[in-house]
Amino acid sequence: MKVAVVGAGIAGGYLGRLLEEAGISPDVYEWGDHGTSCGYRSCGWGAPDTTGTLLHHAGLDLDDYLLQPMVTMNFDGLVARTPLYTLDKPRLIRDLRSGLRITQRRFTDR
């Protein structure tokens, strides 16, 4: 079976890793740096507390990426409690991509 994954960020890296663990070696394509200081769109990542379960399926531990819990969020003066965490997104993507064969290629709509 041949499988292609376009994008090697959080979702593509996660899918690629799960496929590898299932014995399927996907062709993963990534177009490269996103022009930010960390190379990704938004360098931090607010994730729900259920992310730990998903990372466990990929053989990773949430505690390795946890920067801090987000107790509240401020929306134009309205403060709301939130069950989110701030994660080290660059490290998480690096670890999700570990062992994957990634081809640098930019896809267009042409």
NUNUGU-765713 format. One record per residue (C-alpha): chain; x, y, z; residue in three letters; residue number from 1. Coordinates in Angstrom, 3 decimals. Example, Ala and Ser with C-alpha at 12.3 -4.5 7.8 and 13.67 -1.06 7.14 Angstrom:
BEGIN
+---+----------+----------+----------+-----+-----+
: c :       px :       py :       pz :   r :   k :
+---+----------+----------+----------+-----+-----+
: A :   12.300 :   -4.500 :    7.800 : Ala :   1 :
: A :   13.670 :   -1.060 :    7.140 : Ser :   2 :
+---+----------+----------+----------+-----+-----+
//
This chain:
BEGIN
+---+----------+----------+----------+-----+-----+
: c :       px :       py :       pz :   r :   k :
+---+----------+----------+----------+-----+-----+
: A :    0.000 :    0.000 :    0.000 : Met :   1 :
: A :    1.288 :    3.459 :   -0.898 : Lys :   2 :
: A :    0.258 :    6.409 :    1.251 : Val :   3 :
: A :    1.172 :   10.070 :    0.794 : Ala :   4 :
: A :    0.817 :   12.659 :    3.552 : Val :   5 :
: A :    0.994 :   16.308 :    2.499 : Val :   6 :
: A :    2.249 :   18.456 :    5.359 : Gly :   7 :
: A :    4.552 :   17.386 :    8.180 : Ala :   8 :
: A :    3.261 :   19.637 :   10.938 : Gly :   9 :
: A :    1.274 :   18.427 :   13.947 : Ile :  10 :
: A :   -1.387 :   16.500 :   11.988 : Ala :  11 :
: A :    0.858 :   15.177 :    9.215 : Gly :  12 :
: A :    3.630 :   14.204 :   11.616 : Gly :  13 :
: A :    1.127 :   12.474 :   13.895 : Tyr :  14 :
: A :   -0.488 :   10.578 :   11.012 : Leu :  15 :
: A :    2.901 :    9.617 :    9.571 : Gly :  16 :
: A :    4.032 :    8.293 :   12.933 : Arg :  17 :
: A :    0.850 :    6.226 :   13.430 : Leu :  18 :
: A :    1.190 :    4.794 :    9.916 : Leu :  19 :
: A :    4.823 :    3.818 :   10.578 : Glu :  20 :
: A :    3.791 :    2.075 :   13.801 : Glu :  21 :
: A :    1.164 :    0.162 :   11.776 : Ala :  22 :
: A :    3.849 :   -1.024 :    9.339 : Gly :  23 :
: A :    3.007 :    1.411 :    6.539 : Ile :  24 :
: A :    5.842 :    3.697 :    5.379 : Ser :  25 :
: A :    4.193 :    6.873 :    4.090 : Pro :  26 :
: A :    5.713 :    9.373 :    1.690 : Asp :  27 :
: A :    5.517 :   12.625 :    3.675 : Val :  28 :
: A :    5.806 :   15.958 :    1.859 : Tyr :  29 :
: A :    6.537 :   19.323 :    3.478 : Glu :  30 :
: A :    7.186 :   22.599 :    1.696 : Trp :  31 :
: A :    9.466 :   23.972 :    4.409 : Gly :  32 :
: A :    9.871 :   26.917 :    6.716 : Asp :  33 :
: A :    6.855 :   29.142 :    7.363 : His :  34 :
: A :    8.873 :   32.323 :    7.832 : Gly :  35 :
: A :    8.531 :   32.546 :   11.632 : Thr :  36 :
: A :   11.345 :   32.523 :   14.181 : Ser :  37 :
: A :   10.752 :   28.838 :   14.970 : Cys :  38 :
: A :    9.983 :   27.832 :   11.364 : Gly :  39 :
: A :    6.336 :   26.929 :   12.048 : Tyr :  40 :
: A :    3.046 :   28.785 :   12.008 : Arg :  41 :
: A :    2.687 :   29.995 :   15.588 : Ser :  42 :
: A :    5.630 :   28.876 :   17.686 : Cys :  43 :
: A :    3.586 :   27.986 :   20.765 : Gly :  44 :
: A :    0.522 :   25.840 :   20.711 : Trp :  45 :
: A :   -2.581 :   25.929 :   22.909 : Gly :  46 :
: A :   -3.862 :   22.378 :   23.186 : Ala :  47 :
: A :   -6.696 :   20.765 :   25.175 : Pro :  48 :
: A :   -5.891 :   18.455 :   28.075 : Asp :  49 :
: A :   -7.058 :   15.474 :   25.971 : Thr :  50 :
: A :   -3.921 :   15.890 :   23.839 : Thr :  51 :
: A :   -2.065 :   13.648 :   26.286 : Gly :  52 :
: A :   -4.134 :   10.630 :   25.253 : Thr :  53 :
: A :   -3.459 :   11.274 :   21.564 : Leu :  54 :
: A :    0.272 :   11.683 :   22.137 : Leu :  55 :
: A :    0.319 :    8.425 :   24.090 : His :  56 :
: A :   -1.004 :    6.613 :   20.966 : His :  57 :
: A :    2.032 :    7.971 :   19.102 : Ala :  58 :
: A :    4.435 :    6.840 :   21.842 : Gly :  59 :
: A :    4.963 :   10.354 :   23.220 : Leu :  60 :
: A :    4.347 :   11.892 :   26.648 : Asp :  61 :
: A :    2.516 :   15.217 :   27.076 : Leu :  62 :
: A :    4.786 :   16.151 :   30.001 : Asp :  63 :
: A :    7.772 :   16.293 :   27.623 : Asp :  64 :
: A :    6.156 :   19.193 :   25.722 : Tyr :  65 :
: A :    4.174 :   21.009 :   28.404 : Leu :  66 :
: A :    5.291 :   24.612 :   28.896 : Leu :  67 :
: A :    2.464 :   25.802 :   31.144 : Gln :  68 :
: A :   -1.267 :   25.450 :   31.697 : Pro :  69 :
: A :   -3.478 :   28.253 :   30.415 : Met :  70 :
: A :   -5.756 :   28.900 :   33.392 : Val :  71 :
: A :   -7.604 :   31.783 :   31.735 : Thr :  72 :
: A :   -7.824 :   33.536 :   28.378 : Met :  73 :
: A :   -8.619 :   37.209 :   27.869 : Asn :  74 :
: A :  -10.909 :   38.104 :   24.955 : Phe :  75 :
: A :  -11.117 :   41.906 :   24.766 : Asp :  76 :
: A :  -11.552 :   42.189 :   28.533 : Gly :  77 :
: A :  -13.730 :   39.109 :   28.945 : Leu :  78 :
: A :  -11.741 :   36.606 :   31.006 : Val :  79 :
: A :  -12.680 :   32.936 :   30.658 : Ala :  80 :
: A :  -11.324 :   29.798 :   32.318 : Arg :  81 :
: A :   -9.813 :   27.309 :   29.888 : Thr :  82 :
: A :   -8.596 :   23.689 :   30.002 : Pro :  83 :
: A :   -5.761 :   24.435 :   27.558 : Leu :  84 :
: A :   -2.015 :   23.951 :   27.841 : Tyr :  85 :
: A :    0.792 :   25.750 :   26.039 : Thr :  86 :
: A :    3.064 :   23.215 :   24.365 : Leu :  87 :
: A :    6.543 :   23.393 :   22.855 : Asp :  88 :
: A :    5.324 :   23.044 :   19.265 : Lys :  89 :
: A :    8.761 :   22.949 :   17.557 : Pro :  90 :
: A :    9.935 :   20.116 :   19.824 : Arg :  91 :
: A :    6.659 :   18.204 :   19.405 : Leu :  92 :
: A :    6.839 :   18.433 :   15.606 : Ile :  93 :
: A :   10.503 :   17.382 :   15.644 : Arg :  94 :
: A :    9.636 :   14.297 :   17.699 : Asp :  95 :
: A :    6.559 :   13.438 :   15.610 : Leu :  96 :
: A :    8.712 :   13.615 :   12.458 : Arg :  97 :
: A :   11.485 :   11.483 :   13.952 : Ser :  98 :
: A :   12.072 :    8.455 :   11.739 : Gly :  99 :
: A :    9.821 :    9.680 :    8.923 : Leu : 100 :
: A :   11.145 :   10.133 :    5.401 : Arg : 101 :
: A :   10.171 :   13.696 :    4.499 : Ile : 102 :
: A :   10.492 :   15.156 :    1.012 : Thr : 103 :
: A :   10.721 :   18.938 :    0.619 : Gln : 104 :
: A :    8.173 :   19.844 :   -2.015 : Arg : 105 :
: A :    5.764 :   22.696 :   -2.471 : Arg : 106 :
: A :    2.367 :   21.840 :   -3.917 : Phe : 107 :
: A :    0.335 :   24.445 :   -5.765 : Thr : 108 :
: A :   -3.210 :   24.553 :   -7.046 : Asp : 109 :
: A :   -2.055 :   24.379 :  -10.660 : Arg : 110 :
+---+----------+----------+----------+-----+-----+
//
